[in-house]
Amino acid sequence: MKKVITSIVFLLFITILPSTAYASSYIMHTVKEGETLDTIAKDYKVSNNQLSKLNYGADLYVGNLIRIRPIGGERTIQVYLNERVIACDQSPYMEGGRTFVPIRFIAEAIGIDEINWDEAREEAVLIKDEVILRLPLRNNIAFINDESYELDAAINVYNGRTFVPIRFVSEVFEVDVKWDQTTSSVKLYTKDYIEVNRPDVLLSPVTSSTYSEEDLYWLSRLVHAEAEAEPFEGKLAVANCVINRKKSKDFPNTIKGVIFDRNWGVQYTPVANGRIYNNPSEDSIKAARMALEGNNNIGECMYFLNPKKSTSNWIIKNRTFYRRINNHDFYL
């Protein structure tokens, strides 16, 4: 499909700062109702003086995006597409643990067919194939084909550009995302990318010897989407089913690969309905972490279902029942 990029005029509602201030990427914060410089400084454990200097004494108002501190090492976050660095006219920033980049930058990088601006709703609209992503300005809610999803931080304007969370936008359009903590870089991989092993490239070790940040990110979301109303024991069991599949030769060998596996059709309903992108609860994160650290309460089970809601009998007919935890039956 021929790419169509509609001219977008975005609202500028913060002061444009000198370009010398963008030598590195920053931890940012969106001002909320009732917040003051004092409360923000206290929350981030920085001084009022530091905040004033970084923001040139700018006034605080709800929705305003302010700098908190440079990211570790005062680096500039780099973005790679299929292992090639892609240049951006504005440095990415971080808020709520998420990396934000200009919307046009990411849309063009991953091949979005259309970029539109809905003036009445004050939202950007990205379209590719049959996916329509709506991103309302100054809001932490996004819409995928009219289904709403909560973001970790609001879509906002920074130095005259509308910034969006790069992981969320990329993965909506089936682009894999990896965060490299050692280099403060975001790496994007399209579906057609084939990794080439090079003897002169050394891979950095992951932060944990048993699992990565990406493993915890996706597993906790799957646990929350599948077992939000289940007791902690049920959440832990769901997490272990995914891990057991990862260990099996019949399934992909990564947590994310298992969750998004389509070899025999969509494996998990939240992947089909989009709930996989919702933020997990503290219990879901805890259950995922405990499972990744080796706490197994479900043996070698790789399948589970809610017999009251399941529309397929394949698991019941073809797998061995192991045990029931609240609303879920688990199978080997």
N, C-alpha and C positions, 0 to 999 in steps of 0.2 A: 504494500500500500504506500502510495506516495505520501511523504511527510508533509503535513500542513501545519505551519506555525503562525498562529494569529497574533498580531501585535497586541501586547498587554500593557496597560498603563496601571501601575501599582501605586497605592497611596503611600506617600512618604510622611511618616509622622514622628520621626526622631531627627535630631540634629545631625547633619553630615559632619563627621569629624575629619581632621587632617589625615592624609593618607599615611603619614609616618606612624600613625597609631595602629596600623594593621600589619606590623612586622611579624606578629605571631597570632595564633588563635587563642580565644579566650573562653573561660567559663562564664556563661551569661545567666541572667535571671530576669524573668518577666515580672514586673511589679504588680502586686495583687492589692485588692481593696484593704485599706487599713494599715498597709506596710509603710514604714518610715526608713530613713537611712540607718537609724539606730537598730531597728529590728532586723533589717537585712544584714547589716554588718555582724550582728550577734549570731544569726543563723549560720553564716558562712565562716565565722571566726576570723574576720578581717577587721581592720580599723576603718572608722568613718573617713579618716584622712585619705586612706588608700582608695576607697570608693570614689571620693570626690575628685581625686587626681585622675583616676582612670576614665572618669566620665565627664571631666572638665566642668564639674560643678553643675551639671544639667539638672533640671527640675525633675522630681519624681511624680509620675501620674500613672494611674491604672493602665496596664497594657504596655507601658514603656519598657524597652529592653535595655538593661544596663550591664556593664562589665563588672565581673567580680574579681577575677585574677587571670593571668596568662595560664595556659595549660602547662603541665609539667615540662620543665626544661625550656620554657618559652619557645616551643616549637610552633610551626605552622602545620596544621593538619593537611596531609597530602591525600589525594584521591587517585586510585588506579583503576583502570578498566582493562581486564584481561592482561594484567601485569604491565600495562603501559600507563605512565602518569598522564593525567589529563589536567590542563591548566584551567584555573578559575579566576575571574577578575576580582573576586572578593574572598578573603580567607574564611573557611568554615569556622563555626563556633560550636561549643557544647553547652547543652542545658538538659538537666534531668538525666544525665548520663548518656545522652544521645547526641550524635553529630548532625548539625544542620548545615545545609548548603543552599545556594541560590536555586530557585525552582527551574529557571531556564537551563542552568548548567546541568542539572541531573536529568532533566527531560530530554535534552539533546544528546547527552551521553548514552542513555539507554534506549534511544530510538523511539520516543513517544511520537505517535502519528499526529496528534493535535494538542495544542496548548491554547486554552481559551480563558477569558476572564468574564465572569458573570458580575456585571456592575451592580445589579439589584441586590444580590446576595453577598457581595464582596468576597468572592471565592474564586480560586483558580480551579480549572477543570482540565484534567489530563485524560486523554483517550488513546487507547491502543487495543487493536482487535475488538473484543467485546467487553473490555473492562473500562469503566468510567470511574475515575477517582476525583472526588470533589474535596477541596482543601480550603475551608473558610479561614479568612484572615483573623488573626488575634484569637484563635480558638484552638482548644486541644481535642476537638472532635473532628474526625475525617469520615468520609462516606465512600464506600466501595459499592457501586451499583445500588445506591440508596440504603445500604446497611451501614449503621454507624459504628465507629471504632474509636476508643479513647487513646489518645497519644500521651506520652510521658511529659511533653511540654508543648506550649502553644506555637502554632505557625505564626511567624512574626516578620516584621520589616527591620532590616539592619543595613544602614548606610545606603538606603535607596533601593535595596533588593528584597524581594520576598524570599524568606528562608524556610525550608521544609526539612523534616527528618529524613536523612538519606537512606537509612535502613528500611524504614516503613515503605517509602515510595518505591524503592528498588524491588523489594520482595513482593509487593503487590503485582508488579509486572514481571515476576519470575526471574529476577536477577539475584544471584547469591551475593551475600555481603559478609566480609570478614574484617574484623578490627585487629590491627597489629599494634599492641600496646607498646612494644619496644621502639617503634618508629613513629607512633602517633599517626598512623595512616589507615585509610579505609580502602579495602580492595573489593572491587566489583567483578563478578564473573557471569557472563551471559551463558545461556544454555548450550550454545554451540562452541564454547571455549574448550580446547583440549590442552591439558597441562603437559608441558614438555619438561622432562627432568634434565637439568643441566648440572654437570659435575662441579661447575664453578660457583654454584649457588648453595649456601648453607641455610637451612631452615632454622628459624629461631625456636627454641623449646617453648611449649605451652606453659602457662602459669601453674598448672597442676599436672602431676605425673599421671593422673587417672582421667581427668576430663578437662575440657576447655570452657571458656566463658560462653562460647556459642552453644555448647552442649547444654549448659544450664539454662541459657536463654530460651531455647526451643522446648526443652523437656518441661520446664516449669509452665510454659504456656499451654502445652498439650495437656498436662495434668489438670490445670485450672479449667480448660475448656471441656474436658471429658468428665471431671470429677469435682467440680466446684461445690456441689451440694453433698458430696460424700464425706465420711469421716476421714481423719488423717490416715488411718490404716488403709482405706480405700485409695486415697491419693498415692500413698507409697507403693501400693500394688500396681496401679496403672503405670507409674514411672518405671517399675521393674519389668513390666511387660515389654515396654519399648526397648529397654536396655538388653533384655534377653533376645529380642529380634536382632539388635545390632550385633550380638555375638554369633548369631546363626548364619550359616552359609547361604540360606535361602532368602536373606534380606540384605539391604545395603549395610555397609559397615560404619556408618556414622549416624548419630542421633537424628540430625536433620534429614538425612537420607531416608531413614526409616519412617519418619513422620510424613514426609511428602512423597513416599513411594507410590508409584502408580502402575507397577508391573502387572498387577491383577486388579486394577481399578483403584480408586481412592480408598485408602486404608482407614482413615479416621474422619468421621463426620465434620469436625471443626475445620479441617482443611477445605472441605467442600463449601461450607457455609460461611467461612471467613472468621469464625470465632477464635481460630488459632492466633490471630493477631491481637487479641485482647490482652491487657496487662494482667499478670497473675497475682494472686493473693500471697500474703506472707507464708501461709501454710503450704501453698502449692510450690513455692520456691524452696521451702524447707524440705518438703517431701522429695522433690527432684534432687536436691543436693545430697540428702541422705542416701538415696538410691544410687547416685553416681559414686558415692563414697563406699558402696558395698553393702548397705543395709537392705537385705532382701527378705521380704515376708511372703513371697508368692512362688518360691521354687523356680521351676523352669517355664512357667506360664508365658505364653506369647500372645494370647488372645483374651479379650474380655468383651462382655456385652451386657446391656440392660434387657433382660428377657421381656419386660413389659413394653419396651419401645423399639426393639430391634425389628427391622423389616426383612431380615434375611435369616434363614435357618442353617446356613452353610457351616458355621462354627459348631452349632449344636450337633449336626449330623456327622461332621468329619473330625472333630477334635475331642480329646478326653477331658471331661469335667474334673476340676481340681477342688475348688471351694467357692463359697459365696461370701461376699463382704457387702453388707447393706444392699444396695440396688444392683450391684454388678456380680455377674458370674464369671469366673476365671477358668480358662482352659489351657491345657498343655499344647 
